[in-house]
Amino acid sequence: MQQRIAEVPSTHPLGPLLLDMGPLKIALRAECIHAKGRFAGALHARAAVGLRALDGALQEATARVSRPLQDVEDLQVVSEALQGVWEREASFEREAGPLEEVYALLAKHDVRVPKEEMDMVFFWKGGRGYTCEGGGGNMDQECALVFVQALYV
């Protein structure tokens, strides 16, 4: 949309009048930027809720499976927990897929996302051990590029 606004001539002759479109173009560009920011913020907020819910479920499952084995009863509890994880594996994938796409879209459009959220998404995608330095707690452009490349390679 901003490209289309930039293509509009700054002046427009209308008979004996010459309309100056510069202020209108500036206002439209500002509105586009503002709308993009609102949309990105709402998209990020929605994705963050889903991300935290999924991460909480994964951490809970990990805690149940990682339980120390002392006796046969502990083995049965861990076995039941593993069975639950296997049953939910497809739903985890269904939930994680759209979240990965949203975060890739946010990264592609240079929307600042907290590093810990990007690390969670990247971890699911198989990037174990991934670290992103710098950015003061926010993902910088290089980290975004690494993340997007990892999703689409």
N, CA, C and O atoms as a DFTB+ gen file, in Angstrom:
612 C
 N C O
     1  1       0.826      -1.184       0.000
     2  2       0.000       0.000       0.000
     3  2       0.880       1.263       0.000
     4  3       0.585       2.238      -0.690
     5  1       1.950       1.224       0.776
     6  2       2.839       2.387       0.820
     7  2       3.494       2.618      -0.529
     8  3       3.749       3.759      -0.914
     9  1       3.766       1.543      -1.244
    10  2       4.344       1.681      -2.582
    11  2       3.362       2.370      -3.515
    12  3       3.754       3.222      -4.312
    13  1       2.106       2.012      -3.422
    14  2       1.084       2.643      -4.274
    15  2       0.936       4.119      -3.938
    16  3       0.726       4.938      -4.832
    17  1       1.043       4.464      -2.673
    18  2       0.961       5.871      -2.264
    19  2       2.147       6.643      -2.828
    20  3       1.997       7.773      -3.295
    21  1       3.329       6.027      -2.782
    22  2       4.535       6.691      -3.290
    23  2       4.443       6.938      -4.791
    24  3       5.028       7.898      -5.293
    25  1       3.720       6.091      -5.512
    26  2       3.590       6.244      -6.961
    27  2       2.658       7.383      -7.371
    28  3       2.699       7.833      -8.516
    29  1       1.829       7.847      -6.456
    30  2       0.924       8.959      -6.765
    31  2       1.763      10.233      -6.912
    32  3       2.594      10.525      -6.053
    33  1       1.552      10.995      -7.996
    34  2       2.332      12.235      -8.170
    35  2       2.060      13.225      -7.033
    36  3       0.959      13.274      -6.485
    37  1       3.080      14.007      -6.693
    38  2       2.947      14.968      -5.588
    39  2       2.042      16.142      -5.945
    40  3       1.468      16.775      -5.059
    41  1       1.912      16.433      -7.232
    42  2       1.000      17.493      -7.666
    43  2       0.080      16.923      -8.734
    44  3       0.442      16.024      -9.494
    45  1      -1.128      17.483      -8.760
    46  2      -2.116      17.007      -9.729
    47  2      -2.798      18.226     -10.355
    48  3      -3.519      18.954      -9.673
    49  1      -2.565      18.449     -11.671
    50  2      -3.215      19.596     -12.315
    51  2      -4.697      19.303     -12.531
    52  3      -5.073      18.229     -13.000
    53  1      -5.513      20.264     -12.186
    54  2      -6.954      20.144     -12.357
    55  2      -7.456      21.453     -12.950
    56  3      -7.837      22.371     -12.223
    57  1      -7.452      21.529     -14.269
    58  2      -7.812      22.774     -14.943
    59  2      -6.802      23.842     -14.585
    60  3      -5.597      23.617     -14.693
    61  1      -7.288      25.028     -14.151
    62  2      -6.366      26.102     -13.775
    63  2      -5.757      25.909     -12.381
    64  3      -4.912      26.698     -11.959
    65  1      -6.183      24.860     -11.670
    66  2      -5.680      24.611     -10.312
    67  2      -4.582      23.549     -10.333
    68  3      -4.571      22.661     -11.186
    69  1      -3.678      23.657      -9.391
    70  2      -2.645      22.643      -9.200
    71  2      -2.770      22.149      -7.759
    72  3      -2.432      22.858      -6.810
    73  1      -3.270      20.901      -7.618
    74  2      -3.475      20.348      -6.280
    75  2      -2.173      19.754      -5.753
    76  3      -1.521      18.956      -6.426
    77  1      -1.808      20.156      -4.540
    78  2      -0.614      19.625      -3.886
    79  2      -1.021      18.387      -3.082
    80  3      -1.725      18.495      -2.078
    81  1      -0.576      17.216      -3.529
    82  2      -0.943      15.949      -2.893
    83  2       0.050      15.544      -1.799
    84  3      -0.149      14.531      -1.129
    85  1       1.116      16.328      -1.614
    86  2       2.156      15.994      -0.633
    87  2       1.629      15.757       0.767
    88  3       1.918      14.708       1.344
    89  1       0.858      16.695       1.351
    90  2       0.356      16.462       2.716
    91  2      -0.560      15.242       2.808
    92  3      -0.542      14.520       3.805
    93  1      -1.357      15.019       1.772
    94  2      -2.239      13.854       1.772
    95  2      -1.421      12.564       1.723
    96  3      -1.739      11.597       2.416
    97  1      -0.369      12.549       0.905
    98  2       0.485      11.374       0.814
    99  2       1.173      11.093       2.156
   100  3       1.280       9.940       2.574
   101  1       1.629      12.135       2.815
   102  2       2.279      11.976       4.124
   103  2       1.293      11.403       5.136
   104  3       1.629      10.497       5.899
   105  1       0.069      11.942       5.137
   106  2      -0.957      11.463       6.067
   107  2      -1.323      10.006       5.775
   108  3      -1.490       9.209       6.698
   109  1      -1.446       9.664       4.502
   110  2      -1.777       8.283       4.142
   111  2      -0.654       7.318       4.523
   112  3      -0.917       6.219       5.012
   113  1       0.585       7.723       4.303
   114  2       1.720       6.878       4.706
   115  2       1.720       6.664       6.219
   116  3       1.931       5.552       6.701
   117  1       1.482       7.747       6.955
   118  2       1.450       7.631       8.420
   119  2       0.321       6.697       8.859
   120  3       0.500       5.898       9.777
   121  1      -0.817       6.794       8.218
   122  2      -1.937       5.918       8.569
   123  2      -1.618       4.465       8.235
   124  3      -1.984       3.567       8.995
   125  1      -0.947       4.218       7.122
   126  2      -0.541       2.854       6.763
   127  2       0.407       2.281       7.811
   128  3       0.258       1.134       8.232
   129  1       1.364       3.073       8.221
   130  2       2.333       2.621       9.230
   131  2       1.621       2.336      10.547
   132  3       1.896       1.336      11.211
   133  1       0.699       3.228      10.917
   134  2      -0.049       3.052      12.163
   135  2      -0.920       1.788      12.097
   136  3      -0.967       1.020      13.058
   137  1      -1.602       1.572      10.977
   138  2      -2.458       0.397      10.817
   139  2      -1.620      -0.883      10.840
   140  3      -2.022      -1.884      11.434
   141  1      -0.458      -0.847      10.191
   142  2       0.437      -2.011      10.186
   143  2       0.888      -2.320      11.618
   144  3       0.945      -3.483      12.018
   145  1       1.203      -1.285      12.378
   146  2       1.623      -1.477      13.762
   147  2       0.514      -2.056      14.625
   148  3       0.755      -2.947      15.439
   149  1      -0.693      -1.554      14.446
   150  2      -1.831      -2.089      15.215
   151  2      -2.088      -3.550      14.858
   152  3      -2.310      -4.388      15.731
   153  1      -2.054      -3.837      13.565
   154  2      -2.294      -5.208      13.124
   155  2      -1.200      -6.143      13.648
   156  3      -1.491      -7.231      14.145
   157  1       0.048      -5.715      13.533
   158  2       1.163      -6.536      14.010
   159  2       1.062      -6.745      15.518
   160  3       1.318      -7.843      16.013
   161  1       0.691      -5.701      16.245
   162  2       0.548      -5.835      17.696
   163  2      -0.543      -6.816      18.077
   164  3      -0.362      -7.640      18.973
   165  1      -1.684      -6.727      17.391
   166  2      -2.784      -7.648      17.674
   167  2      -2.413      -9.075      17.291
   168  3      -2.731     -10.020      18.013
   169  1      -1.743      -9.229      16.158
   170  2      -1.310     -10.551      15.712
   171  2      -0.309     -11.147      16.696
   172  3      -0.389     -12.326      17.039
   173  1       0.619     -10.331      17.140
   174  2       1.622     -10.806      18.104
   175  2       0.971     -11.177      19.431
   176  3       1.312     -12.202      20.022
   177  1       0.039     -10.356      19.904
   178  2      -0.617     -10.643      21.178
   179  2      -1.364     -11.977      21.114
   180  3      -1.303     -12.784      22.043
   181  1      -2.058     -12.188      20.014
   182  2      -2.806     -13.435      19.852
   183  2      -1.857     -14.632      19.774
   184  3      -2.109     -15.668      20.390
   185  1      -0.781     -14.491      19.026
   186  2       0.184     -15.581      18.896
   187  2       0.886     -15.851      20.225
   188  3       1.162     -17.004      20.554
   189  1       1.175     -14.809      20.982
   190  2       1.870     -14.974      22.266
   191  2       1.022     -15.782      23.246
   192  3       1.553     -16.593      24.006
   193  1      -0.291     -15.564      23.232
   194  2      -1.178     -16.330      24.110
   195  2      -1.128     -17.815      23.733
   196  3      -0.998     -18.679      24.599
   197  1      -1.233     -18.094      22.444
   198  2      -1.159     -19.477      21.984
   199  2       0.193     -20.103      22.269
   200  3       0.283     -21.273      22.641
   201  1       1.239     -19.317      22.092
   202  2       2.595     -19.799      22.340
   203  2       2.782     -20.170      23.801
   204  3       3.340     -21.222      24.112
   205  1       2.324     -19.320      24.685
   206  2       2.480     -19.598      26.116
   207  2       1.652     -20.811      26.543
   208  3       2.095     -21.606      27.372
   209  1       0.456     -20.950      25.979
   210  2      -0.386     -22.105      26.312
   211  2       0.274     -23.400      25.838
   212  3       0.326     -24.383      26.577
   213  1       0.766     -23.396      24.629
   214  2       1.418     -24.585      24.083
   215  2       2.705     -24.892      24.840
   216  3       2.986     -26.051      25.146
   217  1       3.480     -23.869      25.139
   218  2       4.719     -24.080      25.879
   219  2       4.419     -24.618      27.278
   220  3       5.134     -25.492      27.769
   221  1       3.377     -24.109      27.918
   222  2       2.989     -24.612      29.234
   223  2       2.601     -26.083      29.191
   224  3       2.976     -26.856      30.073
   225  1       1.842     -26.472      28.152
   226  2       1.454     -27.871      28.012
   227  2       2.684     -28.752      27.775
   228  3       2.782     -29.850      28.322
   229  1       3.615     -28.264      26.959
   230  2       4.835     -29.031      26.694
   231  2       5.703     -29.155      27.946
   232  3       6.269     -30.217      28.208
   233  1       5.809     -28.081      28.711
   234  2       6.604     -28.148      29.939
   235  2       5.965     -29.082      30.960
   236  3       6.660     -29.813      31.665
   237  1       4.635     -29.053      31.035
   238  2       3.931     -29.947      31.948
   239  2       4.167     -31.410      31.559
   240  3       4.436     -32.255      32.414
   241  1       4.062     -31.693      30.267
   242  2       4.306     -33.057      29.793
   243  2       5.746     -33.476      30.051
   244  3       6.007     -34.612      30.448
   245  1       6.676     -32.560      29.826
   246  2       8.088     -32.857      30.078
   247  2       8.327     -33.155      31.553
   248  3       9.084     -34.065      31.890
   249  1       7.690     -32.399      32.426
   250  2       7.857     -32.620      33.863
   251  2       7.315     -33.989      34.273
   252  3       7.920     -34.677      35.095
   253  1       6.175     -34.383      33.699
   254  2       5.605     -35.696      34.042
   255  2       6.478     -36.834      33.527
   256  3       6.638     -37.849      34.204
   257  1       7.041     -36.670      32.335
   258  2       7.872     -37.721      31.754
   259  2       9.242     -37.782      32.425
   260  3       9.854     -38.848      32.501
   261  1       9.717     -36.647      32.906
   262  2      11.052     -36.583      33.513
   263  2      11.063     -36.988      34.984
   264  3      12.084     -36.867      35.661
   265  1       9.960     -37.454      35.455
   266  2       9.849     -37.848      36.863
   267  2      10.858     -38.958      37.177
   268  3      11.001     -39.901      36.399
   269  1      11.555     -38.851      38.308
   270  2      12.521     -39.902      38.664
   271  2      11.810     -41.235      38.931
   272  3      10.728     -41.268      39.519
   273  1      12.419     -42.300      38.501
   274  2      11.842     -43.637      38.666
   275  2      12.414     -44.293      39.921
   276  3      13.607     -44.587      40.006
   277  1      11.544     -44.507      40.871
   278  2      11.943     -45.138      42.128
   279  2      11.422     -46.580      42.207
   280  3      12.097     -47.472      42.720
   281  1      10.208     -46.783      41.688
   282  2       9.607     -48.110      41.762
   283  2       8.715     -48.331      40.544
   284  3       8.685     -47.510      39.628
   285  1       7.992     -49.445      40.543
   286  2       7.143     -49.815      39.408
   287  2       5.995     -48.817      39.236
   288  3       5.572     -48.541      38.114
   289  1       5.508     -48.295      40.321
   290  2       4.406     -47.321      40.247
   291  2       4.862     -46.053      39.509
   292  3       4.111     -45.501      38.705
   293  1       6.071     -45.600      39.778
   294  2       6.615     -44.436      39.068
   295  2       6.743     -44.729      37.574
   296  3       6.471     -43.871      36.735
   297  1       7.162     -45.952      37.260
   298  2       7.284     -46.359      35.864
   299  2       5.925     -46.334      35.172
   300  3       5.820     -45.937      34.012
   301  1       4.894     -46.757      35.884
   302  2       3.544     -46.746      35.315
   303  2       3.076     -45.308      35.070
   304  3       2.473     -45.024      34.036
   305  1       3.345     -44.412      36.002
   306  2       2.947     -43.011      35.845
   307  2       3.666     -42.384      34.655
   308  3       3.053     -41.673      33.858
   309  1       4.962     -42.646      34.537
   310  2       5.731     -42.097      33.411
   311  2       5.245     -42.701      32.094
   312  3       5.145     -42.000      31.086
   313  1       4.946     -43.989      32.102
   314  2       4.442     -44.652      30.901
   315  2       3.108     -44.047      30.461
   316  3       2.885     -43.834      29.270
   317  1       2.236     -43.777      31.404
   318  2       0.951     -43.136      31.089
   319  2       1.160     -41.717      30.567
   320  3       0.453     -41.268      29.665
   321  1       2.127     -41.025      31.135
   322  2       2.430     -39.671      30.670
   323  2       2.960     -39.710      29.237
   324  3       2.581     -38.877      28.415
   325  1       3.827     -40.667      28.936
   326  2       4.340     -40.821      27.564
   327  2       3.210     -41.147      26.594
   328  3       3.175     -40.629      25.478
   329  1       2.298     -41.995      27.015
   330  2       1.160     -42.337      26.173
   331  2       0.343     -41.077      25.876
   332  3      -0.104     -40.882      24.745
   333  1       0.147     -40.229      26.874
   334  2      -0.577     -38.972      26.668
   335  2       0.141     -38.047      25.703
   336  3      -0.489     -37.383      24.880
   337  1       1.458     -38.006      25.807
   338  2       2.246     -37.169      24.897
   339  2       2.116     -37.691      23.474
   340  3       1.939     -36.908      22.541
   341  1       2.202     -38.993      23.300
   342  2       2.090     -39.570      21.955
   343  2       0.711     -39.295      21.361
   344  3       0.581     -39.027      20.166
   345  1      -0.311     -39.365      22.203
   346  2      -1.670     -39.100      21.719
   347  2      -1.850     -37.634      21.326
   348  3      -2.594     -37.321      20.396
   349  1      -1.171     -36.749      22.033
   350  2      -1.314     -35.308      21.757
   351  2      -0.297     -34.785      20.755
   352  3      -0.329     -33.604      20.409
   353  1       0.602     -35.638      20.284
   354  2       1.656     -35.177      19.388
   355  2       1.092     -34.481      18.150
   356  3       1.597     -33.432      17.751
   357  1       0.077     -35.036      17.553
   358  2      -0.513     -34.431      16.354
   359  2      -1.148     -33.076      16.679
   360  3      -1.058     -32.141      15.884
   361  1      -1.783     -32.974      17.837
   362  2      -2.391     -31.684      18.185
   363  2      -1.321     -30.635      18.492
   364  3      -1.511     -29.452      18.210
   365  1      -0.198     -31.066      19.068
   366  2       0.908     -30.126      19.281
   367  2       1.392     -29.584      17.936
   368  3       1.625     -28.385      17.785
   369  1       1.539     -30.486      16.960
   370  2       1.987     -30.058      15.631
   371  2       0.972     -29.118      14.984
   372  3       1.350     -28.120      14.370
   373  1      -0.309     -29.434      15.120
   374  2      -1.355     -28.565      14.540
   375  2      -1.349     -27.182      15.178
   376  3      -1.584     -26.182      14.500
   377  1      -1.086     -27.124      16.456
   378  2      -1.056     -25.841      17.152
   379  2       0.232     -25.074      16.855
   380  3       0.207     -23.851      16.723
   381  1       1.347     -25.779      16.752
   382  2       2.638     -25.121      16.560
   383  2       2.798     -24.584      15.144
   384  3       3.416     -23.536      14.958
   385  1       2.263     -25.270      14.147
   386  2       2.419     -24.851      12.753
   387  2       1.980     -23.418      12.489
   388  3       2.763     -22.618      11.977
   389  1       0.728     -23.080      12.834
   390  2       0.288     -21.694      12.611
   391  2       1.077     -20.675      13.436
   392  3       1.302     -19.554      12.982
   393  1       1.494     -21.057      14.640
   394  2       2.289     -20.138      15.451
   395  2       3.636     -19.869      14.791
   396  3       4.110     -18.733      14.784
   397  1       4.253     -20.907      14.237
   398  2       5.524     -20.727      13.533
   399  2       5.353     -19.779      12.357
   400  3       6.203     -18.922      12.114
   401  1       4.252     -19.933      11.627
   402  2       3.996     -19.064      10.472
   403  2       3.786     -17.614      10.894
   404  3       4.276     -16.697      10.235
   405  1       3.057     -17.405      11.992
   406  2       2.826     -16.042      12.476
   407  2       4.148     -15.396      12.873
   408  3       4.409     -14.248      12.512
   409  1       4.982     -16.120      13.610
   410  2       6.258     -15.552      14.032
   411  2       7.195     -15.330      12.853
   412  3       7.978     -14.381      12.860
   413  1       7.127     -16.190      11.842
   414  2       7.926     -15.968      10.633
   415  2       7.443     -14.699       9.919
   416  3       8.257     -13.918       9.427
   417  1       6.141     -14.498       9.863
   418  2       5.587     -13.294       9.238
   419  2       5.999     -12.043      10.007
   420  3       6.364     -11.033       9.406
   421  1       5.940     -12.111      11.331
   422  2       6.365     -10.967      12.138
   423  2       7.852     -10.679      11.921
   424  3       8.247      -9.518      11.811
   425  1       8.671     -11.719      11.860
   426  2      10.107     -11.528      11.642
   427  2      10.370     -10.958      10.255
   428  3      11.225     -10.087      10.089
   429  1       9.646     -11.441       9.274
   430  2       9.835     -10.977       7.898
   431  2       9.540      -9.488       7.765
   432  3      10.178      -8.792       6.975
   433  1       8.570      -9.002       8.541
   434  2       8.175      -7.590       8.458
   435  2       8.796      -6.741       9.562
   436  3       8.288      -5.670       9.894
   437  1       9.901      -7.230      10.127
   438  2      10.694      -6.475      11.107
   439  2       9.902      -6.028      12.326
   440  3      10.112      -4.928      12.839
   441  1       8.995      -6.875      12.790
   442  2       8.258      -6.575      14.018
   443  2       9.078      -7.114      15.176
   444  3       9.468      -8.282      15.182
   445  1       9.333      -6.268      16.141
   446  2      10.145      -6.681      17.294
   447  2       9.356      -7.664      18.153
   448  3       8.221      -7.409      18.555
   449  1       9.999      -8.792      18.416
   450  2       9.404      -9.859      19.215
   451  2      10.420     -10.230      20.286
   452  3      11.612     -10.333      19.995
   453  1       9.966     -10.434      21.524
   454  2      10.919     -10.817      22.571
   455  2      11.692     -12.076      22.189
   456  3      11.135     -13.021      21.631
   457  1      12.968     -12.069      22.497
   458  2      13.877     -13.155      22.143
   459  2      13.386     -14.496      22.687
   460  3      13.483     -15.510      21.997
   461  1      12.863     -14.514      23.905
   462  2      12.451     -15.790      24.492
   463  2      11.301     -16.425      23.705
   464  3      11.208     -17.651      23.634
   465  1      10.429     -15.610      23.117
   466  2       9.355     -16.172      22.293
   467  2       9.928     -16.784      21.018
   468  3       9.532     -17.880      20.619
   469  1      10.859     -16.075      20.380
   470  2      11.460     -16.599      19.154
   471  2      12.246     -17.875      19.458
   472  3      12.248     -18.807      18.654
   473  1      12.905     -17.920      20.600
   474  2      13.653     -19.117      20.972
   475  2      12.718     -20.314      21.145
   476  3      13.053     -21.426      20.741
   477  1      11.543     -20.089      21.747
   478  2      10.587     -21.182      21.919
   479  2      10.140     -21.730      20.568
   480  3      10.121     -22.943      20.358
   481  1       9.783     -20.838      19.663
   482  2       9.311     -21.266      18.348
   483  2      10.433     -21.951      17.582
   484  3      10.215     -22.985      16.950
   485  1      11.625     -21.385      17.635
   486  2      12.758     -21.958      16.920
   487  2      13.107     -23.329      17.484
   488  3      13.481     -24.231      16.734
   489  1      12.989     -23.489      18.781
   490  2      13.282     -24.765      19.436
   491  2      12.362     -25.854      18.899
   492  3      12.809     -26.971      18.639
   493  1      11.073     -25.535      18.729
   494  2      10.122     -26.522      18.205
   495  2      10.483     -26.928      16.792
   496  3      10.283     -28.076      16.393
   497  1      11.020     -25.973      16.032
   498  2      11.321     -26.233      14.623
   499  2      12.584     -27.069      14.464
   500  3      12.951     -27.422      13.344
   501  1      13.253     -27.392      15.566
   502  2      14.427     -28.248      15.466
   503  2      15.723     -27.492      15.651
   504  3      16.796     -28.052      15.423
   505  1      15.657     -26.245      16.055
   506  2      16.857     -25.444      16.222
   507  2      17.392     -25.497      17.629
   508  3      17.741     -24.463      18.198
   509  1      17.461     -26.672      18.196
   510  2      17.949     -26.798      19.564
   511  2      19.356     -26.227      19.663
   512  3      20.202     -26.450      18.796
   513  1      19.583     -25.490      20.737
   514  2      20.882     -24.870      20.920
   515  2      20.971     -23.503      20.260
   516  3      22.019     -22.860      20.317
   517  1      19.899     -23.052      19.641
   518  2      19.882     -21.742      18.980
   519  2      19.993     -20.636      20.023
   520  3      19.289     -20.652      21.033
   521  1      20.868     -19.691      19.776
   522  2      20.942     -18.510      20.622
   523  2      21.052     -17.297      19.723
   524  3      21.613     -17.358      18.629
   525  1      20.518     -16.221      20.192
   526  2      20.537     -14.983      19.416
   527  2      21.059     -13.891      20.333
   528  3      20.366     -13.467      21.258
   529  1      22.254     -13.446      20.083
   530  2      22.889     -12.454      20.944
   531  2      22.479     -11.046      20.545
   532  3      22.119     -10.791      19.396
   533  1      22.538     -10.140      21.507
   534  2      22.301      -8.727      21.227
   535  2      20.820      -8.402      21.197
   536  3      19.974      -9.248      21.488
   537  1      20.524      -7.160      20.841
   538  2      19.149      -6.716      20.711
   539  2      18.504      -6.296      22.011
   540  3      17.336      -5.908      22.005
   541  1      19.205      -6.356      23.119
   542  2      18.648      -5.915      24.386
   543  2      17.362      -6.632      24.752
   544  3      16.433      -6.004      25.260
   545  1      17.284      -7.939      24.505
   546  2      16.084      -8.692      24.821
   547  2      15.121      -8.740      23.653
   548  3      14.134      -9.473      23.713
   549  1      15.364      -8.001      22.613
   550  2      14.534      -8.054      21.426
   551  2      15.314      -8.701      20.302
   552  3      16.543      -8.657      20.256
   553  1      14.559      -9.302      19.398
   554  2      15.197      -9.965      18.277
   555  2      15.716      -8.914      17.305
   556  3      14.978      -8.003      16.929
   557  1      16.967      -9.030      16.899
   558  2      17.491      -8.078      15.927
   559  2      17.304      -8.636      14.518
   560  3      16.834      -9.762      14.353
   561  1      17.661      -7.870      13.526
   562  2      17.385      -8.242      12.138
   563  2      18.120      -9.517      11.737
   564  3      17.571     -10.331      10.994
   565  1      19.332      -9.704      12.207
   566  2      20.084     -10.913      11.863
   567  2      19.397     -12.153      12.423
   568  3      19.318     -13.179      11.747
   569  1      18.901     -12.062      13.655
   570  2      18.200     -13.188      14.253
   571  2      16.922     -13.488      13.488
   572  3      16.570     -14.653      13.305
   573  1      16.231     -12.461      13.044
   574  2      15.014     -12.648      12.257
   575  2      15.332     -13.387      10.972
   576  3      14.589     -14.282      10.568
   577  1      16.424     -13.023      10.329
   578  2      16.816     -13.674       9.082
   579  2      17.132     -15.142       9.332
   580  3      16.713     -16.002       8.556
   581  1      17.863     -15.442      10.401
   582  2      18.189     -16.833      10.735
   583  2      16.907     -17.611      10.983
   584  3      16.770     -18.749      10.532
   585  1      15.968     -17.002      11.698
   586  2      14.711     -17.665      12.020
   587  2      13.899     -17.945      10.760
   588  3      13.420     -19.063      10.572
   589  1      13.739     -16.960       9.909
   590  2      12.945     -17.137       8.692
   591  2      13.593     -18.171       7.781
   592  3      12.898     -18.996       7.188
   593  1      14.921     -18.136       7.665
   594  2      15.611     -19.125       6.829
   595  2      15.398     -20.528       7.393
   596  3      15.212     -21.477       6.631
   597  1      15.424     -20.667       8.702
   598  2      15.247     -21.983       9.299
   599  2      13.842     -22.515       9.038
   600  3      13.663     -23.721       8.869
   601  1      12.854     -21.645       9.003
   602  2      11.491     -22.091       8.778
   603  2      11.268     -22.538       7.338
   604  3      10.500     -23.467       7.089
   605  1      11.923     -21.897       6.403
   606  2      11.623     -22.150       5.011
   607  2      12.697     -22.912       4.277
   608  3      12.667     -22.974       3.048
   609  1      13.638     -23.490       4.976
   610  2      14.682     -24.288       4.318
   611  2      14.299     -25.750       4.418
   612  3      15.030     -26.614       3.933
